[in-house]
Amino acid sequence: MTRPLPTHVGALVVGSGFAGLASAVRLSQAGHQVAVLEKGQDVGGTWRVNTYPACACDVPSHLYSFSFAPNPSWSRTFSPQPEIFAYLRQVADDFGVRDKTWFGTEVLAAAWDGAAQRWAVRTTAGDLTADVLVLGTGGLSEPVAPKVPGLETFRGTVFHSATWDHDHDLTGERVAVIGTGASAIQFAPEVAKLASRLTVFQRTAPWILPRRDRAISRLERALFKAVPAAQKLARAGIYSVRESWILGFAVRPAVMKAAEAQARRLLAKQVSDPELRAKVTPDYRLGCKRVLLSNTWYPMLAQPHVDLVTDRIVEVTQSAVVTVDGQGRRAEHEVDTLLLGTGFSVTDPPIAHRLRGTDGRTLAEHWAAGGMSAYHGLTIPGFPNLFLLTGPNTGLGHTSIVYIIERQVEHVVKALQAMAAAGVRSIAPRSDVRAAYNADVQRRLQGTVWNAGGCSSWYLDANGRNTTLWPSFSFAYAKELEEFRLEEYETA
Ligand code: NAP
């Protein structure tokens, strides 16, 4: 039997991935009454949803985990998805989050009620109100299918990397993969082991660096367990190395030439066919798109039963993907199954269409003209007592988002403390404060490789503005959040 929702809650957390779990844990510890709404049937967020073959994280686990819940038992430097999912489930158990969570409950709409100074929330399991809304809804949660005419007419099987159909056997099939991003480069080499023919459709060649993944030895694990300081040291070491990447990404993109040379060496070593080599050589600066790590991608493409097609996809028919080359020649690629590694809707998040602020308009309407923006990427003028974790310009191209999430959650705790101390019931950042902050972030992004590296990516919105990434070191973001300054907010 499902528990009824509470009618009112102090802090309502939406989502139970890394962001939702950290919020639930820390807000509870700070003495707040917390309820978590999770649309799925378990915690884990993106690590519950993405189950495609070989799904793993390319940030080392000793850093890609909570500082308050170290796991000395990580089996590999880059943990596979089942292990990260298991870790998050363990965290939920250890910190008592499940008791506070309503599973199978999706937020349909939330509107700020100015008279009552609270959020009125409509969910698939009924209505409730909340003093504070903390959104851990994630930036990479809404799968996107390519806008290709005829895709809906395809008679074979189609699924996205984020909705993998494990009941579908790919053995002996003619399979197509659309996309060559972080997801596709992980699952396609696994698909190639099963398929009789694999056709990979590449729109933009990715930069690929060697994947330095290794098993963490029993001895190392025993050490981390017996001496927690050793694991802290390992974490700090990984953090420092990753932070140094910012020198290339944001300070002096020309530094990336050294990394490009390393990527080219991998390519030269793994691909001997000059035609294939030309096709997979990127024509923009490394780092402009997310840097991919793989030792298996190029060897997979070099296999005789794998084709790499770089011609433009113009149509999907009942049984084929149709491309047109530079001379206008059409080719039909017959396939049984179509796998979409085509990414997520990042710059137009679905939750923004479900939130209504003080003026009754949705957050998506607020953002329609200028793109996503928030103060500290976390709070939004006209949307009181709303905290959007991993919001605009808080993404990272170089290190662990878990670090950012923890800093944000601490800031939420400080905000609620400041409100209580000042005796105010609601806060929303002043428009001028948000505008100045955002102008500064946009200015700092100008020379970075993400903006100036000569590519298009999901970091940029439809107007070419980078509304996703933080422009600097992650510790610089942490510094921004160290203090909560009530005078920067409108209060009631
Ligand atoms: P993605 O990076 O957005 O890649 C989508 C791919 O689909 C791109 O290669 C894109 O080509 C291609 N594409 C999209 N529409 C197309 C069309 N109409 N025709 C042809 N190609 C099309 O998505 P993702 O691979 O799912 O990764 C998303 C993010 O999730 C990553 O950047 C990363 O932050 C995270 N992630 C991390 C890991 C990890 O830790 N290892 C693994 C998976 C995902 P273009 O490049 O030309 O746009």
Residues whose N, C-alpha, C, O or C-beta is under 5 A from the ligand:
A	BS01	NAP	A56 C57 D58 V59 L140 P146 K147 I178 G179 T180 G181 A182 S183 A184 F201 R203 T204 R290 G341 T342 G343 F344 S456 W458
